[in-house]
């Protein structure tokens, strides 16, 4: 008769022998079981808890730390110098008391004199990491911006003058190079393999404290920030402070998954939210800069805004996702592809657009001249369009701001047709002038003097047409209006 595996210890040992769990787990169980024997009431907790282990950050740091560098920069800025040609006799303009005595001396000076400008040196610090044994280093564009001198310091205290090969403000990636050989490098990971909740660590020089290591988890992926950026940021809770900029974000396998770039802060210091540039984006920019000295980004030529629940109800979407096109630039790639105001872009080459900021991030990573397939939602059905992208250096696509409003009652608009001279002045072919606003429309942000161009994607040709669309709408309507030359969708919740 076979022995029955009735005890937890016997079960764990059996699984270990079969190769289902590691031997380390058995050892952990054994030590925990000794505690459990003394305290039977806590046995269940003692058995399960040791099966989860923390990552060994010391091993990862030892492997990756030598490839992380400290970057010191020197630049210049213009500041006001002493009034008049004589300044303060016998006093250095850099003296902290210089400005005080200059103001005191100038109380009786003639009015209207222009302050002279002089250039003064400014210094800054950041971080970076080596990606090639011959001295190619990645960092942030804002770290080396306007720098006249860049110095790189390795962990073994060697220092080198660095040359800025190029920088890309749109992604905040810069590439610098030092003249050295056989340098330690970091291996590259893949952002798509990164999981929310995964442990990561940052190595850098916060506040000038070199080779500082901090750890945390990935909080989110694909974050878009309101800075007209082309980057789907990685959000973490890793402590990142001034000086960490340009340093690597590393997973527990010792692979770089991002470049620490920004923090959210109301005080200037770390507050639990930091953002990193995905390494896939950084490597793409690095390859362009090394090859050509600059980076290029593609352009579609649309203004887009967020799809909220009100818009989703208005356009009969199953969920509030996508980028709502509020304006299409004439002659742009979007115009040539047939995009219209009121289209909702849901995919680009099969990649889903969840938030409106996903669109510029995806398009910006494409090469000018490349073709993309756009899946759009138009008038209640799905369509596919093909666009040949332009160059973002010519003109930058914008993300429009929208105002949300929710109320109950009628639409609350008084409309009249545009006079021919009004249409010419507004540069529109049709539309209705809003002469009075009340009710839900006023709460949603519609203003007197706006031009109503469309409602729920249907051109506003006459007042009766608007009434028919409102009558068929259950919860909400989406108004396309033009104000001061700008077009924007405004969601209006109906009763």
C-alpha positions in Angstrom: 0.0 0.0 0.0 1.4 3.4 -1.0 2.0 6.0 1.6 -0.6 8.8 1.5 0.7 12.3 1.1 -1.5 13.8 3.8 0.9 16.4 5.3 1.8 19.7 3.6 5.5 19.0 4.1 5.2 15.6 2.4 3.3 17.3 -0.5 6.0 20.0 -0.9 8.8 17.4 -0.9 7.0 15.3 -3.4 6.5 18.3 -5.8 10.2 19.3 -5.4 11.3 15.7 -6.3 9.1 15.8 -9.4 10.6 19.1 -10.4 7.4 21.1 -10.1 8.9 23.5 -7.6 12.5 24.4 -6.8 14.5 22.9 -3.9 14.8 26.5 -2.5 11.1 26.3 -1.8 11.5 23.1 0.2 14.1 24.7 2.4 12.0 27.8 2.9 9.1 25.5 3.8 11.3 23.6 6.3 12.3 26.7 8.2 8.8 28.0 8.1 7.4 24.7 9.3 9.6 24.8 12.4 7.9 28.1 13.3 4.5 26.6 12.4 5.0 23.7 14.8 5.5 26.1 17.7 2.5 28.2 16.6 -0.1 25.9 15.0 -2.6 28.7 14.6 -0.4 30.5 12.1 0.5 27.3 10.1 -1.3 28.2 6.9 0.3 31.6 6.7 3.8 30.2 7.5 3.6 27.6 4.7 2.4 29.9 1.8 4.3 33.2 2.5 7.9 32.0 1.9 7.0 30.8 -1.7 7.2 34.4 -2.8 10.7 35.9 -2.9 12.0 39.4 -3.4 14.4 40.1 -6.3 18.1 40.3 -5.6 18.8 44.0 -6.4 22.4 43.7 -5.3 23.2 41.2 -8.0 21.5 43.4 -10.7 23.3 46.5 -9.4 26.7 44.8 -9.5 26.1 43.6 -13.1 24.7 46.9 -14.5 26.2 49.6 -12.3 29.6 50.0 -14.1 27.8 51.0 -17.4 26.0 53.9 -15.7 27.7 57.3 -15.9 27.4 60.6 -14.3 27.1 63.6 -16.7 28.2 67.1 -15.9 27.4 70.0 -18.2 28.4 73.6 -18.5 26.5 76.1 -20.5 25.9 79.9 -20.6 22.9 82.1 -20.0 22.4 85.8 -20.3 21.7 87.9 -17.3 21.5 91.6 -16.5 24.8 93.3 -15.7 25.5 96.6 -13.9 23.8 99.7 -15.1 26.0 102.3 -16.7 29.5 101.8 -17.9 31.3 102.0 -14.5 29.4 99.3 -12.5 30.6 99.1 -8.8 34.3 100.1 -8.6 36.5 97.5 -6.9 33.7 94.9 -6.7 33.4 91.6 -8.5 30.0 91.3 -10.4 29.8 87.7 -9.2 29.9 88.8 -5.6 26.5 88.0 -3.9 26.2 91.5 -2.6 26.9 93.1 -6.0 23.2 93.4 -6.9 22.4 95.0 -3.5 25.0 97.7 -3.9 24.1 98.3 -7.6 20.5 99.0 -6.7 21.6 101.2 -3.8 24.0 103.1 -6.0 21.4 103.4 -8.8 18.7 105.2 -6.7 20.0 108.6 -8.0 20.9 107.4 -11.4 19.1 108.8 -14.5 16.0 106.8 -15.5 15.6 105.0 -18.8 19.0 103.4 -18.9 19.0 100.0 -20.4 20.6 97.2 -18.4 23.5 95.6 -20.2 23.5 91.8 -20.8 26.4 89.5 -20.0 26.8 85.8 -20.3 27.3 83.8 -17.1 28.1 80.1 -16.9 25.5 77.6 -15.7 26.1 74.1 -14.5 24.0 71.0 -14.4 24.1 67.3 -13.8 22.4 64.2 -15.1 22.9 60.6 -15.8 23.4 58.3 -18.7 24.4 54.7 -19.7 26.8 53.1 -22.1 25.2 51.2 -25.0 28.3 50.5 -27.1 31.9 49.5 -26.0 33.3 52.4 -28.2 31.7 55.1 -26.0 28.1 55.7 -27.3 26.0 56.9 -24.4 22.3 57.5 -24.1 20.8 60.3 -22.0 18.0 62.9 -22.0 18.0 65.7 -24.5 17.2 68.2 -21.7 20.4 67.1 -19.8 22.7 68.4 -22.6 20.5 71.2 -23.9 22.5 74.3 -24.7 25.6 72.7 -23.2 29.0 74.0 -24.3 31.0 71.4 -22.3 29.9 67.9 -21.4 32.0 65.7 -19.0 31.3 62.0 -18.4 32.5 60.3 -15.2 32.6 56.5 -15.0 32.1 54.5 -11.8 35.9 53.8 -11.7 36.3 57.7 -11.4 37.8 58.1 -15.0 36.5 61.3 -16.7 36.1 62.1 -20.4 35.0 65.0 -22.5 32.0 64.0 -24.4 30.7 65.1 -27.8 26.9 65.5 -28.4 26.2 63.6 -31.5 22.6 64.8 -31.6 19.4 65.2 -29.5 15.7 64.9 -30.2 13.5 67.2 -28.0 10.3 65.4 -29.2 11.3 62.2 -27.4 13.8 63.8 -25.0 16.6 61.4 -26.2 20.2 62.5 -26.7 23.2 60.6 -27.9 26.7 61.5 -26.7 30.1 59.9 -27.3 33.4 59.6 -25.4 36.7 58.5 -26.9 37.2 55.2 -25.1 37.3 51.5 -25.9 36.2 48.2 -24.3 33.7 49.9 -22.0 31.0 48.0 -20.1 27.6 48.1 -21.7 24.0 47.4 -20.7 21.9 44.9 -22.5 18.6 46.1 -24.0 15.2 44.7 -23.0 11.8 44.9 -24.8 9.1 47.2 -23.6 6.4 44.9 -24.8 7.6 42.2 -22.4 7.4 44.7 -19.4 4.5 44.0 -17.1 2.6 46.4 -14.8 3.5 45.5 -11.3 7.0 44.2 -12.3 10.0 45.2 -10.2 12.4 47.7 -11.7 15.3 49.8 -10.4 16.9 53.1 -11.4 20.6 54.0 -11.2 21.6 57.6 -11.4 22.9 60.7 -9.7 20.0 62.4 -7.9 21.1 65.8 -6.5 24.7 64.9 -7.5 24.9 61.7 -5.4 26.5 59.4 -7.9 25.6 55.8 -8.5 22.4 55.9 -6.4 20.1 52.9 -6.7 16.4 53.1 -6.1 13.7 50.5 -6.7 10.0 50.2 -7.3 7.4 48.7 -9.6 5.9 49.5 -13.0 2.7 51.5 -12.3 1.4 51.7 -15.9 2.5 51.6 -19.5 1.7 53.8 -22.5 1.1 57.0 -20.6 0.8 60.1 -22.7 1.7 63.5 -21.1 0.3 66.9 -22.1 3.6 68.1 -23.6 3.1 67.4 -27.3 5.4 64.4 -26.9 5.8 61.4 -29.2 6.5 59.0 -26.2 4.2 56.4 -24.7 5.8 56.7 -21.2 6.4 54.0 -18.7 5.1 55.1 -15.3 6.8 53.8 -12.2 6.9 54.5 -8.4 10.7 54.3 -8.5 12.2 57.3 -6.6 13.5 59.6 -9.4 14.8 63.1 -8.6 16.7 65.9 -10.3 20.0 64.3 -11.5 18.4 61.0 -12.3 17.4 62.3 -15.7 19.0 60.2 -18.5 19.7 57.2 -16.2 18.5 53.7 -17.0 15.4 51.9 -15.8 16.4 48.3 -15.4 14.3 45.1 -14.9 15.3 42.2 -12.6 17.1 40.4 -15.4 19.5 43.3 -15.7 18.1 44.7 -19.0 17.4 48.3 -19.7 13.7 48.9 -20.3 13.6 52.7 -20.2 15.3 56.0 -19.7 14.2 58.0 -16.6 13.0 61.3 -17.9 10.3 63.1 -15.9 8.6 63.3 -12.5 5.3 64.6 -11.4 5.9 67.0 -8.6 4.3 70.0 -6.9 7.4 70.6 -4.8 10.2 70.0 -7.3 11.1 66.6 -5.7 9.9 63.1 -6.0 6.2 62.4 -5.1 5.7 58.8 -6.1 5.2 59.2 -9.8 8.0 59.1 -12.4 8.1 58.5 -16.1 10.6 56.7 -18.3 11.0 56.7 -22.1 10.6 53.1 -23.5 13.9 51.7 -24.6 12.5 50.7 -27.9 11.8 54.4 -28.7 15.2 55.4 -27.4 17.1 52.9 -29.5 15.2 53.9 -32.7 16.1 57.6 -32.1 19.7 56.6 -31.2 20.1 54.7 -34.5 18.9 57.7 -36.5 21.2 60.1 -34.7 24.2 57.9 -35.1 23.5 57.5 -38.8 22.4 61.0 -39.7 23.0 63.3 -36.7 19.3 63.9 -36.2 16.0 62.2 -35.7 12.9 62.6 -37.8 9.2 62.0 -37.1 6.2 61.4 -39.2 3.2 63.7 -39.4 -0.5 62.9 -40.2 -1.9 66.4 -40.0 -4.9 66.2 -37.7 -6.1 67.8 -34.5 -7.6 65.1 -32.2 -9.3 65.0 -28.9 -10.3 62.5 -26.3 -13.3 60.2 -26.7 -15.3 60.3 -23.5 -18.5 58.5 -22.7 -20.7 61.3 -24.1 -18.9 61.2 -27.4 -19.1 57.4 -27.4 -22.9 57.6 -27.0 -23.2 60.3 -29.6 -21.2 58.3 -32.3 -22.7 54.9 -31.3 -19.3 53.5 -30.2 -19.2 50.4 -28.0 -16.8 52.0 -25.6 -15.0 55.4 -25.2 -11.8 54.7 -27.0 -10.0 56.2 -30.0 -8.9 59.6 -31.2 -11.7 61.9 -32.3 -10.6 64.0 -35.3 -11.7 67.6 -34.8 -9.8 69.2 -37.6 -8.0 68.0 -40.8 -5.3 70.3 -42.2 -5.8 71.1 -45.9 -3.3 69.3 -48.1 -2.0 67.2 -45.2 -1.5 63.4 -45.4 -4.7 63.1 -43.5 -6.6 65.2 -46.0 -5.2 63.3 -48.9 -6.1 60.0 -47.2 -9.8 61.1 -46.9 -10.0 61.7 -43.1 -12.8 64.0 -42.0 -13.8 65.8 -38.9 -15.9 63.5 -36.9 -13.9 60.4 -37.7 -12.7 58.4 -34.8 -9.3 56.7 -35.4 -9.3 53.4 -33.6 -6.2 51.6 -35.0 -3.0 52.4 -36.8 -1.4 49.5 -38.6 -3.4 47.2 -36.3 -2.2 48.9 -33.1 -5.2 50.1 -31.0 -5.7 53.7 -30.1 -7.2 53.8 -26.6 -6.5 57.4 -25.6 -6.2 60.3 -28.1 -2.5 60.8 -27.1 -1.8 57.3 -28.4 -2.1 58.6 -32.0 0.7 61.2 -32.0 2.9 58.7 -30.1 2.3 56.0 -32.7 2.5 58.3 -35.8 5.6 60.1 -34.4 7.6 56.8 -34.3 7.0 56.2 -37.9 9.3 57.4 -40.7 8.2 60.2 -43.0 7.1 58.9 -46.3 5.9 55.6 -44.9 2.3 54.3 -45.4 0.0 53.4 -42.6 -3.4 51.8 -42.5 -6.0 53.7 -40.4 -9.1 52.0 -39.0 -11.7 54.7 -38.5 -15.3 54.8 -37.2 -17.4 56.9 -39.5 -21.2 57.4 -39.3 -21.7 54.2 -37.3 -19.5 51.9 -39.4 -15.9 50.8 -39.6 -13.7 51.9 -42.6 -10.0 51.6 -43.5 -8.0 54.3 -45.0 -4.4 54.4 -46.2 -2.2 57.5 -45.5 1.3 58.4 -46.7 2.8 60.2 -43.7 4.6 63.6 -44.0 7.5 65.1 -42.0 6.8 66.5 -38.6 9.6 69.0 -39.1 7.3 70.8 -41.6 4.4 71.3 -39.3 3.4 69.6 -36.0 0.1 67.9 -35.4 -1.8 69.2 -32.5 -4.1 67.7 -29.8 -7.1 69.8 -29.2 -8.5 70.5 -25.8 -12.2 69.7 -25.1 -14.5 70.7 -22.4 -16.9 68.2 -20.8 -20.3 69.1 -19.7 -23.3 67.1 -18.4 -26.8 68.3 -17.7 -30.4 67.5 -18.5 -32.9 69.3 -20.6 -33.1 70.5 -24.2 -30.1 71.4 -26.3 -30.4 75.1 -25.6 -29.1 76.7 -28.9 -30.5 79.6 -30.9 -29.1 79.3 -34.5 -29.3 81.2 -37.7 -27.6 80.7 -41.1 -24.3 82.4 -41.8 -24.3 85.4 -44.1 -22.0 85.1 -47.1 -19.5 87.6 -45.6 -19.6 85.8 -42.3 -18.8 82.5 -44.0 -15.9 84.1 -45.9 -14.5 85.6 -42.7 -14.8 82.3 -40.9 -13.3 80.4 -43.9 -16.1 77.8 -43.8 -18.4 76.5 -46.6 -21.4 76.1 -44.4 -22.6 76.0 -40.8 -24.9 77.9 -38.5 -24.1 80.8 -36.3 -24.9 80.4 -32.6 -26.6 83.5 -31.5 -27.8 82.4 -28.0 -26.8 79.6 -25.6 -28.6 78.1 -22.6 -29.3 74.8 -20.9 -27.0 71.8 -21.5 -25.1 73.5 -24.4 -24.1 76.4 -22.2 -22.9 74.1 -19.4 -20.9 72.1 -21.9 -19.0 75.3 -22.9 -20.7 76.4 -26.1 -20.5 80.1 -26.5 -22.4 82.8 -28.4 -20.6 83.5 -31.6 -19.4 80.0 -32.2 -20.2 78.4 -35.6 -21.9 75.1 -35.5 -20.4 73.0 -38.3 -21.8 69.5 -37.6 -23.8 67.5 -35.1 -23.0 63.9 -34.5 -20.9 64.0 -37.6 -23.7 65.3 -39.8 -23.0 68.7 -41.4 -25.2 71.5 -40.0 -26.8 72.8 -43.1 -30.0 74.1 -41.7 -31.9 74.4 -38.4 -34.4 71.7 -39.2 -31.6 69.2 -39.8 -30.2 70.0 -36.4 -33.6 69.4 -34.8 -33.9 66.0 -36.5 -30.5 64.8 -35.3 -31.3 66.0 -31.7 -34.7 64.2 -31.8 -33.0 60.9 -32.8 -30.3 61.2 -30.1 -31.1 59.4 -26.8 -28.4 60.5 -24.4 -26.1 63.0 -26.0 -24.9 64.9 -29.1 -21.5 65.9 -30.3 -21.2 69.4 -31.6 -18.4 70.3 -34.0 -17.9 74.1 -33.5 -15.5 76.6 -34.8 -14.2 79.3 -32.5 -11.5 81.9 -33.4 -10.4 79.7 -36.3 -10.1 76.5 -34.3 -12.4 73.5 -34.6 -13.3 71.4 -31.6 -15.9 68.8 -30.6 -18.0 69.6 -27.6 -20.1 66.8 -26.0 -23.6 67.8 -24.8 -25.6 65.5 -22.6 -29.3 65.5 -23.3 -32.1 64.8 -20.9 
